[in-house]
Structure formats: structure tokens, C-alpha cells
Amino acid sequence: MEATASTDEYEHNVADVMYIVNNIPGPGVNVADFEAEYIVGCSCAIECHNCSCTRGSANYLNARIVDEKLAGPIFECNPRCKCGPNCGNRLVQNGPLNCLIVKEVAGKGLGLYTTRLIKKGQFICEYAGEVIGPQEARRRIEANKRHNMMNYVLVVTEHVGDRVIVTCIDPKYFGNIGRYANHSCDPNSSLVPVRVEGIVPRLGLFASRDIENREEVTFDYADGAMANSVHYLSDTPCLCGSNNCFRYLPHNQI
């Protein structure tokens, strides 16, 4: 039996973190841009295969991401689309899998685990938090380093034509279940920018291979920022324990 997506009913065990289902605007972000929604949608009657949302080819097949779409960006159908809620191009918006738990990981603090098999390509959950501007992200990253605190700020860079879009998300105090997913140099999930309501992307974690019951869900913190690069390493030791570990966590370049 495959794990299935559901509405987000998770909560935090950490007292000083507020649970949020979706991203919220933080310092350095234009709130008007953040809240702006698409004014048009597709006119598909039931299913979307080749329309303005899928950009010419399906994003998902049988509720799993298509391999060539792992690089993103992905556009899901939005509230103005005429297709129904069961459209195959609506996945991230349906919420995280209902088989995730948070528990202690030896030497690493808290980690995200699954209680059922997750098939390759399945959407797992978002990495949601405060969307902040690059300057604020830089300030927080430096402050975390200075005070020897855990850094949750994720910097994702998208190259769309000749444009470069940088999205910074910090779930330190406002976040969802995704904030507990740890880094691995040999991860089992990939981070993909997915747009649903408007231009600010949701960062979705998708299984890059089958993830077994009781296995930790991990991703590469460099996903979307400097993929396949070993040149930007921080001085924070990496504790992932994989055979090809780079020994230090990736450094967010802003």
C-alpha cells in the first residue's frame, strides 16, 4: 500500500515554533507580490495534459513527478482553473503525506521519518516557512553562524531563460513538518520549486528513489542552489554518514 497525500494535520513538538501549512511573508519581501495570485487558469474540462499549466507536457503521472521535471519549475493548476480537484496536475497543494513522524537522530537532533513505503517520485511534503529577502537571509545565516545555532535558511536559485530568481525560506520559528528533514550527501528526496497560487514558489520534497518504512527522509541542502557543486562548503561538519559525504554542509551562496 502506498502512502497517500492528505490535508496537513501535523504540529510541532518544539514549543517555540509556530506550525504553518504554507509559506508566510517575512522581512525583505514585497507583501503585494507575495499575495498576488494568477488571474487566469486553464480551461481543461477534467484532466490537464497539454495546457498553460503543464507547459506542454505532464508534470505528474499517477501522482508522481516526471523525472525530467525534477529540475523545475513546475506550475500546478490554480483556483481559477476549470479542471476539478481530482486533476492530476494538483499534487503539492493537496498537502503532505500522512505517514511522516519526527524523532531523535543520534548526534543530529531531530529528523523526519516515514512509517510506510514512499515510492520514487511521490510528493512527500513542503519545506515551508518565512519567505525572506536575500539581505535578511544573509543576516540570519551570519547570525546563526556567529551564535553557533542551527541554520534552517534555504536559498533556492532558479534560472528561467535569462532571469535568475532567488527564493529564501527560513522555517526556524514559523515552519511545517518539512523543517525536520536533514541534509544528506546521498539523499533520498529532491527539492523542487512548485508554483500554485502565484509567483512565489512552494518548495516541494519529492522522493528520488523508494524510501523504505522507518527510513529517514533526507535531501541535499544544495538542491536548487548549486547542484552538483562541491566548491561551496561551510565550516559546519556534516553528520549524514553516507559513503560519499563531503564532510561539511553546503554553504548557502546569496
WOGI-V277158 format. One record per residue. RES is the residue in one letter. PHI is phi in whole degrees, -180 to 180 (999 if undefined). PSI is psi as a letter, one per 30 degrees, with the letter a starting at -180 (none if undefined). D_CENTER is the distance of its C-alpha to the mean C-alpha in Angstrom with 1 decimal. Layout:
# WOGI-V277158
res->(RES/RES)
phi->(PHI/PHI)
psi->(PSI/PSI)
d_center->(D_CENTER/D_CENTER)
This chain:
# WOGI-V277158
res->(M/E/A/T/A/S/T/D/E/Y/E/H/N/V/A/D/V/M/Y/I/V/N/N/I/P/G/P/G/V/N/V/A/D/F/E/A/E/Y/I/V/G/C/S/C/A/I/E/C/H/N/C/S/C/T/R/G/S/A/N/Y/L/N/A/R/I/V/D/E/K/L/A/G/P/I/F/E/C/N/P/R/C/K/C/G/P/N/C/G/N/R/L/V/Q/N/G/P/L/N/C/L/I/V/K/E/V/A/G/K/G/L/G/L/Y/T/T/R/L/I/K/K/G/Q/F/I/C/E/Y/A/G/E/V/I/G/P/Q/E/A/R/R/R/I/E/A/N/K/R/H/N/M/M/N/Y/V/L/V/V/T/E/H/V/G/D/R/V/I/V/T/C/I/D/P/K/Y/F/G/N/I/G/R/Y/A/N/H/S/C/D/P/N/S/S/L/V/P/V/R/V/E/G/I/V/P/R/L/G/L/F/A/S/R/D/I/E/N/R/E/E/V/T/F/D/Y/A/D/G/A/M/A/N/S/V/H/Y/L/S/D/T/P/C/L/C/G/S/N/N/C/F/R/Y/L/P/H/N/Q/I)
phi->(999/-85/-67/-120/-78/-151/-67/-83/-117/-81/-151/-96/-92/-89/-66/-95/-118/-93/-77/-128/-82/-129/-58/-127/-76/-126/-58/88/-113/-74/-61/-62/-66/-64/-89/-65/-115/-61/-95/-132/-140/-75/-110/-64/-75/-131/-112/-110/-122/-140/-141/-65/-80/-83/58/102/-152/-60/-81/-130/-129/54/63/-132/-68/-76/-51/-71/-94/-63/-78/63/-78/-116/-116/-90/-66/-113/-59/-91/-74/-87/-69/-85/-65/-91/-57/-68/-95/-120/-134/-59/-67/-83/101/-74/-63/-96/-115/-97/-136/-111/-151/-68/-117/-53/80/-123/84/-90/-142/-103/-128/-111/-102/-146/-63/-112/-78/-53/94/-70/-75/-101/-170/-87/-106/-107/180/-79/-86/-124/-74/-57/-65/-67/-62/-61/-63/-69/-62/-66/-65/-61/-67/-64/-98/56/-109/-61/-103/-106/-64/-114/-114/-116/-112/-111/-109/-117/64/-98/-100/-119/-112/-111/-120/-116/-128/-124/-99/-61/-114/-130/-159/-119/-62/-66/-64/-91/-74/-88/-76/-145/-77/-132/-75/-112/-142/-123/-95/-131/-70/-128/-105/-117/-88/-163/-79/-78/-78/-93/-100/-99/-96/-120/-65/-90/-158/-61/-112/-77/-54/73/-89/-75/-89/-133/-145/-87/-61/-85/-52/82/-109/-150/-54/65/-111/-113/-86/-113/-106/-83/-99/-91/-58/-92/-113/-69/78/-75/-65/-106/-62/-83/79/-132/-68/-61/-103/-72/-89/-122)
psi->(k/k/k/l/l/l/l/j/g/l/l/k/f/k/e/g/k/k/k/k/e/l/l/l/k/a/k/g/k/j/e/e/e/e/f/k/l/k/f/l/l/l/g/k/e/d/l/k/e/i/a/f/e/f/h/f/l/k/e/k/k/h/g/k/k/k/e/f/g/f/f/a/l/k/j/l/k/l/f/f/k/f/l/l/f/g/k/f/g/j/d/e/f/f/l/l/l/g/g/k/l/k/l/k/k/j/f/g/b/l/l/k/l/k/g/l/k/k/l/k/f/k/k/e/l/l/j/l/a/k/j/l/l/e/e/e/e/e/e/e/e/e/e/e/e/e/g/h/l/k/k/f/k/k/j/k/k/k/j/j/b/g/k/k/k/k/k/k/k/j/g/e/f/j/l/a/f/f/f/f/k/l/k/k/f/i/l/g/l/k/k/k/k/k/k/d/e/a/f/k/l/k/j/k/k/k/k/f/l/k/j/l/k/g/k/k/k/l/l/j/f/f/k/f/e/h/k/g/k/g/f/i/k/a/g/j/k/k/g/f/g/l/f/g/k/f/f/k/l/l/k/j/k/none)
d_center->(24.3/20.6/18.2/17.6/15.1/16.6/16.4/14.6/17.6/16.2/17.5/17.7/20.6/20.4/22.9/21.7/18.2/18.0/15.7/13.9/12.5/10.9/10.7/14.2/16.1/17.4/20.1/20.4/18.7/21.0/20.8/22.5/20.0/17.1/19.0/20.4/19.9/20.9/24.6/25.0/23.6/24.7/28.0/27.3/29.4/27.4/25.0/23.2/23.9/25.0/24.4/23.0/19.6/19.2/20.9/23.5/21.8/19.8/16.0/16.3/19.3/20.2/16.7/15.1/13.5/16.3/16.3/17.2/14.2/11.7/12.5/11.6/12.0/12.2/14.2/14.6/17.9/18.4/21.1/23.7/23.5/26.5/24.9/24.6/21.9/22.2/21.4/19.4/17.2/15.8/13.1/9.7/12.3/14.1/12.0/10.8/13.3/16.3/17.0/14.9/16.9/16.7/19.6/21.3/20.8/24.0/23.9/20.2/20.1/17.7/15.4/13.4/15.6/16.4/19.8/20.0/19.5/16.2/17.2/15.8/13.6/12.8/9.6/9.0/6.9/4.4/3.9/6.9/10.1/12.8/12.4/15.2/17.4/17.8/21.1/19.8/16.9/19.7/21.9/19.5/18.7/22.4/23.3/21.1/22.8/26.2/26.1/24.6/21.7/18.3/15.9/12.4/12.0/9.3/10.9/9.7/12.8/13.5/17.0/18.4/22.1/23.6/21.0/18.5/15.6/14.0/11.3/11.4/9.6/11.6/11.3/14.6/16.7/14.6/11.5/10.5/10.6/7.3/9.3/11.6/9.8/12.1/12.5/14.8/16.8/17.0/13.6/13.3/9.7/8.0/4.9/6.0/6.8/8.4/11.3/13.2/15.7/16.1/15.3/12.5/9.2/6.4/2.9/3.3/4.6/8.1/11.3/13.0/16.2/17.7/16.7/19.9/20.9/20.7/18.5/15.9/12.2/11.3/9.4/11.0/10.4/12.0/9.6/10.0/12.5/15.4/14.8/18.0/19.4/21.2/22.9/20.7/20.8/21.2/24.1/22.0/22.8/20.3/21.0/19.0/22.4/21.6/24.6/23.2/21.8/22.2/23.4/21.4/17.8/16.5/17.6/15.5/17.9/18.2)
